[in-house]
Amino acid sequence: MNTKLIYVTAPSLTDAEQIAETVVNEKLAACANFFDGVHSIFEWNGQLCREDEAVLILKATADRVAELTDRIKQLHTYDCPCIVVLPIEGGNPEFLNWVEASTRSHNPEVSTSH
């Protein structure tokens, strides 16, 4: 499959929405989903940190991942943002085709909410 899920954490829902709006407008991702109120525990610079964050999940094609990752890093406020790519093994072929069309043209063939 050519379609990928890109998992990103952000310091707030506002930050996640701004990143999503930019990368979708730039055709680097087809769409985005947000989860607010995520509680994260991690070690950073030798200290245990607890933060409230938002999660952003983007749908994109494999050939856009490198450019998408670079763009997210430019837009992100974290020094080392979490950006990980997950493969999609299958799914609704019409949806997967829509993702491909949405990252390549200004007029996707299928218009639906995701």
Biotite code that builds the C-alpha atoms (Angstrom):
import biotite.structure as struc

atoms = struc.array([
    struc.Atom([0.000, 0.000, 0.000], chain_id="A", res_id=1, res_name="MET", atom_name="CA", element="C"),
    struc.Atom([1.171, 3.458, -0.817], chain_id="A", res_id=2, res_name="ASN", atom_name="CA", element="C"),
    struc.Atom([-0.870, 5.133, 1.954], chain_id="A", res_id=3, res_name="THR", atom_name="CA", element="C"),
    struc.Atom([0.655, 5.885, 5.357], chain_id="A", res_id=4, res_name="LYS", atom_name="CA", element="C"),
    struc.Atom([-0.559, 7.181, 8.717], chain_id="A", res_id=5, res_name="LEU", atom_name="CA", element="C"),
    struc.Atom([1.653, 9.835, 10.257], chain_id="A", res_id=6, res_name="ILE", atom_name="CA", element="C"),
    struc.Atom([1.385, 10.132, 14.038], chain_id="A", res_id=7, res_name="TYR", atom_name="CA", element="C"),
    struc.Atom([2.419, 13.496, 15.510], chain_id="A", res_id=8, res_name="VAL", atom_name="CA", element="C"),
    struc.Atom([2.179, 14.931, 19.016], chain_id="A", res_id=9, res_name="THR", atom_name="CA", element="C"),
    struc.Atom([1.787, 18.665, 19.611], chain_id="A", res_id=10, res_name="ALA", atom_name="CA", element="C"),
    struc.Atom([1.683, 20.871, 22.707], chain_id="A", res_id=11, res_name="PRO", atom_name="CA", element="C"),
    struc.Atom([-1.928, 21.906, 22.095], chain_id="A", res_id=12, res_name="SER", atom_name="CA", element="C"),
    struc.Atom([-4.926, 21.342, 19.875], chain_id="A", res_id=13, res_name="LEU", atom_name="CA", element="C"),
    struc.Atom([-4.331, 24.774, 18.351], chain_id="A", res_id=14, res_name="THR", atom_name="CA", element="C"),
    struc.Atom([-0.781, 23.821, 17.357], chain_id="A", res_id=15, res_name="ASP", atom_name="CA", element="C"),
    struc.Atom([-1.973, 20.496, 15.908], chain_id="A", res_id=16, res_name="ALA", atom_name="CA", element="C"),
    struc.Atom([-4.704, 22.252, 13.910], chain_id="A", res_id=17, res_name="GLU", atom_name="CA", element="C"),
    struc.Atom([-2.259, 24.826, 12.517], chain_id="A", res_id=18, res_name="GLN", atom_name="CA", element="C"),
    struc.Atom([0.145, 22.097, 11.383], chain_id="A", res_id=19, res_name="ILE", atom_name="CA", element="C"),
    struc.Atom([-2.716, 20.095, 9.863], chain_id="A", res_id=20, res_name="ALA", atom_name="CA", element="C"),
    struc.Atom([-4.213, 23.038, 8.022], chain_id="A", res_id=21, res_name="GLU", atom_name="CA", element="C"),
    struc.Atom([-0.867, 23.926, 6.491], chain_id="A", res_id=22, res_name="THR", atom_name="CA", element="C"),
    struc.Atom([0.101, 20.421, 5.341], chain_id="A", res_id=23, res_name="VAL", atom_name="CA", element="C"),
    struc.Atom([-3.373, 19.659, 3.957], chain_id="A", res_id=24, res_name="VAL", atom_name="CA", element="C"),
    struc.Atom([-3.463, 22.992, 2.100], chain_id="A", res_id=25, res_name="ASN", atom_name="CA", element="C"),
    struc.Atom([-0.020, 22.227, 0.693], chain_id="A", res_id=26, res_name="GLU", atom_name="CA", element="C"),
    struc.Atom([-1.232, 18.760, -0.476], chain_id="A", res_id=27, res_name="LYS", atom_name="CA", element="C"),
    struc.Atom([1.348, 16.998, 1.700], chain_id="A", res_id=28, res_name="LEU", atom_name="CA", element="C"),
    struc.Atom([-1.433, 15.146, 3.525], chain_id="A", res_id=29, res_name="ALA", atom_name="CA", element="C"),
    struc.Atom([-4.979, 14.316, 2.500], chain_id="A", res_id=30, res_name="ALA", atom_name="CA", element="C"),
    struc.Atom([-6.620, 14.832, 5.881], chain_id="A", res_id=31, res_name="CYS", atom_name="CA", element="C"),
    struc.Atom([-6.036, 14.999, 9.616], chain_id="A", res_id=32, res_name="ALA", atom_name="CA", element="C"),
    struc.Atom([-7.638, 13.793, 12.828], chain_id="A", res_id=33, res_name="ASN", atom_name="CA", element="C"),
    struc.Atom([-7.091, 15.341, 16.265], chain_id="A", res_id=34, res_name="PHE", atom_name="CA", element="C"),
    struc.Atom([-7.215, 13.954, 19.774], chain_id="A", res_id=35, res_name="PHE", atom_name="CA", element="C"),
    struc.Atom([-7.014, 16.568, 22.501], chain_id="A", res_id=36, res_name="ASP", atom_name="CA", element="C"),
    struc.Atom([-6.262, 15.991, 26.163], chain_id="A", res_id=37, res_name="GLY", atom_name="CA", element="C"),
    struc.Atom([-3.595, 13.314, 25.743], chain_id="A", res_id=38, res_name="VAL", atom_name="CA", element="C"),
    struc.Atom([-1.465, 12.904, 28.854], chain_id="A", res_id=39, res_name="HIS", atom_name="CA", element="C"),
    struc.Atom([2.179, 12.108, 28.145], chain_id="A", res_id=40, res_name="SER", atom_name="CA", element="C"),
    struc.Atom([5.021, 11.017, 30.417], chain_id="A", res_id=41, res_name="ILE", atom_name="CA", element="C"),
    struc.Atom([8.539, 11.037, 29.005], chain_id="A", res_id=42, res_name="PHE", atom_name="CA", element="C"),
    struc.Atom([12.127, 11.737, 29.898], chain_id="A", res_id=43, res_name="GLU", atom_name="CA", element="C"),
    struc.Atom([13.668, 14.837, 28.359], chain_id="A", res_id=44, res_name="TRP", atom_name="CA", element="C"),
    struc.Atom([17.110, 16.233, 29.171], chain_id="A", res_id=45, res_name="ASN", atom_name="CA", element="C"),
    struc.Atom([17.423, 13.874, 32.125], chain_id="A", res_id=46, res_name="GLY", atom_name="CA", element="C"),
    struc.Atom([14.133, 14.897, 33.733], chain_id="A", res_id=47, res_name="GLN", atom_name="CA", element="C"),
    struc.Atom([10.817, 13.079, 33.948], chain_id="A", res_id=48, res_name="LEU", atom_name="CA", element="C"),
    struc.Atom([8.190, 15.239, 32.278], chain_id="A", res_id=49, res_name="CYS", atom_name="CA", element="C"),
    struc.Atom([4.402, 15.118, 32.367], chain_id="A", res_id=50, res_name="ARG", atom_name="CA", element="C"),
    struc.Atom([2.620, 17.118, 29.702], chain_id="A", res_id=51, res_name="GLU", atom_name="CA", element="C"),
    struc.Atom([-0.838, 17.508, 28.250], chain_id="A", res_id=52, res_name="ASP", atom_name="CA", element="C"),
    struc.Atom([-0.627, 17.228, 24.494], chain_id="A", res_id=53, res_name="GLU", atom_name="CA", element="C"),
    struc.Atom([-2.731, 16.773, 21.386], chain_id="A", res_id=54, res_name="ALA", atom_name="CA", element="C"),
    struc.Atom([-2.277, 13.965, 18.882], chain_id="A", res_id=55, res_name="VAL", atom_name="CA", element="C"),
    struc.Atom([-2.473, 14.583, 15.172], chain_id="A", res_id=56, res_name="LEU", atom_name="CA", element="C"),
    struc.Atom([-2.934, 11.709, 12.738], chain_id="A", res_id=57, res_name="ILE", atom_name="CA", element="C"),
    struc.Atom([-2.364, 12.494, 9.086], chain_id="A", res_id=58, res_name="LEU", atom_name="CA", element="C"),
    struc.Atom([-3.074, 10.376, 6.017], chain_id="A", res_id=59, res_name="LYS", atom_name="CA", element="C"),
    struc.Atom([-0.566, 10.712, 3.199], chain_id="A", res_id=60, res_name="ALA", atom_name="CA", element="C"),
    struc.Atom([1.182, 8.769, 0.485], chain_id="A", res_id=61, res_name="THR", atom_name="CA", element="C"),
    struc.Atom([4.605, 7.197, 0.916], chain_id="A", res_id=62, res_name="ALA", atom_name="CA", element="C"),
    struc.Atom([6.150, 9.506, -1.667], chain_id="A", res_id=63, res_name="ASP", atom_name="CA", element="C"),
    struc.Atom([5.106, 12.588, 0.379], chain_id="A", res_id=64, res_name="ARG", atom_name="CA", element="C"),
    struc.Atom([6.414, 11.363, 3.772], chain_id="A", res_id=65, res_name="VAL", atom_name="CA", element="C"),
    struc.Atom([9.904, 12.909, 3.612], chain_id="A", res_id=66, res_name="ALA", atom_name="CA", element="C"),
    struc.Atom([8.607, 16.321, 2.513], chain_id="A", res_id=67, res_name="GLU", atom_name="CA", element="C"),
    struc.Atom([5.737, 16.112, 5.019], chain_id="A", res_id=68, res_name="LEU", atom_name="CA", element="C"),
    struc.Atom([8.131, 15.263, 7.853], chain_id="A", res_id=69, res_name="THR", atom_name="CA", element="C"),
    struc.Atom([10.392, 18.187, 6.969], chain_id="A", res_id=70, res_name="ASP", atom_name="CA", element="C"),
    struc.Atom([7.425, 20.558, 6.796], chain_id="A", res_id=71, res_name="ARG", atom_name="CA", element="C"),
    struc.Atom([6.048, 19.415, 10.162], chain_id="A", res_id=72, res_name="ILE", atom_name="CA", element="C"),
    struc.Atom([9.483, 19.975, 11.715], chain_id="A", res_id=73, res_name="LYS", atom_name="CA", element="C"),
    struc.Atom([9.517, 23.529, 10.293], chain_id="A", res_id=74, res_name="GLN", atom_name="CA", element="C"),
    struc.Atom([6.057, 24.275, 11.709], chain_id="A", res_id=75, res_name="LEU", atom_name="CA", element="C"),
    struc.Atom([6.429, 22.504, 15.061], chain_id="A", res_id=76, res_name="HIS", atom_name="CA", element="C"),
    struc.Atom([7.365, 24.237, 18.315], chain_id="A", res_id=77, res_name="THR", atom_name="CA", element="C"),
    struc.Atom([9.160, 21.226, 19.837], chain_id="A", res_id=78, res_name="TYR", atom_name="CA", element="C"),
    struc.Atom([12.924, 20.833, 19.421], chain_id="A", res_id=79, res_name="ASP", atom_name="CA", element="C"),
    struc.Atom([12.463, 17.133, 18.622], chain_id="A", res_id=80, res_name="CYS", atom_name="CA", element="C"),
    struc.Atom([8.834, 16.506, 17.613], chain_id="A", res_id=81, res_name="PRO", atom_name="CA", element="C"),
    struc.Atom([7.343, 13.026, 17.566], chain_id="A", res_id=82, res_name="CYS", atom_name="CA", element="C"),
    struc.Atom([6.674, 12.238, 13.912], chain_id="A", res_id=83, res_name="ILE", atom_name="CA", element="C"),
    struc.Atom([6.310, 8.547, 13.140], chain_id="A", res_id=84, res_name="VAL", atom_name="CA", element="C"),
    struc.Atom([5.038, 6.814, 10.032], chain_id="A", res_id=85, res_name="VAL", atom_name="CA", element="C"),
    struc.Atom([2.829, 3.751, 10.219], chain_id="A", res_id=86, res_name="LEU", atom_name="CA", element="C"),
    struc.Atom([2.084, 1.523, 7.243], chain_id="A", res_id=87, res_name="PRO", atom_name="CA", element="C"),
    struc.Atom([-1.464, 0.829, 6.159], chain_id="A", res_id=88, res_name="ILE", atom_name="CA", element="C"),
    struc.Atom([-1.854, -2.827, 5.271], chain_id="A", res_id=89, res_name="GLU", atom_name="CA", element="C"),
    struc.Atom([-5.324, -2.526, 3.772], chain_id="A", res_id=90, res_name="GLY", atom_name="CA", element="C"),
    struc.Atom([-8.653, -0.778, 4.017], chain_id="A", res_id=91, res_name="GLY", atom_name="CA", element="C"),
    struc.Atom([-11.375, 0.797, 1.943], chain_id="A", res_id=92, res_name="ASN", atom_name="CA", element="C"),
    struc.Atom([-9.905, 1.038, -1.589], chain_id="A", res_id=93, res_name="PRO", atom_name="CA", element="C"),
    struc.Atom([-12.017, 4.109, -2.393], chain_id="A", res_id=94, res_name="GLU", atom_name="CA", element="C"),
    struc.Atom([-10.661, 5.922, 0.672], chain_id="A", res_id=95, res_name="PHE", atom_name="CA", element="C"),
    struc.Atom([-7.070, 4.940, -0.097], chain_id="A", res_id=96, res_name="LEU", atom_name="CA", element="C"),
    struc.Atom([-7.517, 6.156, -3.685], chain_id="A", res_id=97, res_name="ASN", atom_name="CA", element="C"),
    struc.Atom([-8.933, 9.421, -2.338], chain_id="A", res_id=98, res_name="TRP", atom_name="CA", element="C"),
    struc.Atom([-5.804, 9.911, -0.189], chain_id="A", res_id=99, res_name="VAL", atom_name="CA", element="C"),
    struc.Atom([-3.628, 9.494, -3.273], chain_id="A", res_id=100, res_name="GLU", atom_name="CA", element="C"),
    struc.Atom([-5.775, 11.849, -5.342], chain_id="A", res_id=101, res_name="ALA", atom_name="CA", element="C"),
    struc.Atom([-5.875, 14.461, -2.570], chain_id="A", res_id=102, res_name="SER", atom_name="CA", element="C"),
    struc.Atom([-2.116, 14.668, -2.296], chain_id="A", res_id=103, res_name="THR", atom_name="CA", element="C"),
    struc.Atom([-1.627, 15.051, -6.040], chain_id="A", res_id=104, res_name="ARG", atom_name="CA", element="C"),
    struc.Atom([-4.379, 17.283, -7.432], chain_id="A", res_id=105, res_name="SER", atom_name="CA", element="C"),
    struc.Atom([-6.453, 20.263, -6.474], chain_id="A", res_id=106, res_name="HIS", atom_name="CA", element="C"),
    struc.Atom([-9.713, 18.439, -7.300], chain_id="A", res_id=107, res_name="ASN", atom_name="CA", element="C"),
    struc.Atom([-9.889, 15.015, -5.607], chain_id="A", res_id=108, res_name="PRO", atom_name="CA", element="C"),
    struc.Atom([-12.176, 12.569, -7.422], chain_id="A", res_id=109, res_name="GLU", atom_name="CA", element="C"),
    struc.Atom([-13.989, 11.562, -4.250], chain_id="A", res_id=110, res_name="VAL", atom_name="CA", element="C"),
    struc.Atom([-15.252, 14.120, -1.778], chain_id="A", res_id=111, res_name="SER", atom_name="CA", element="C"),
    struc.Atom([-16.209, 12.826, 1.649], chain_id="A", res_id=112, res_name="THR", atom_name="CA", element="C"),
    struc.Atom([-15.596, 13.607, 5.314], chain_id="A", res_id=113, res_name="SER", atom_name="CA", element="C"),
    struc.Atom([-12.914, 11.691, 7.197], chain_id="A", res_id=114, res_name="HIS", atom_name="CA", element="C"),
])
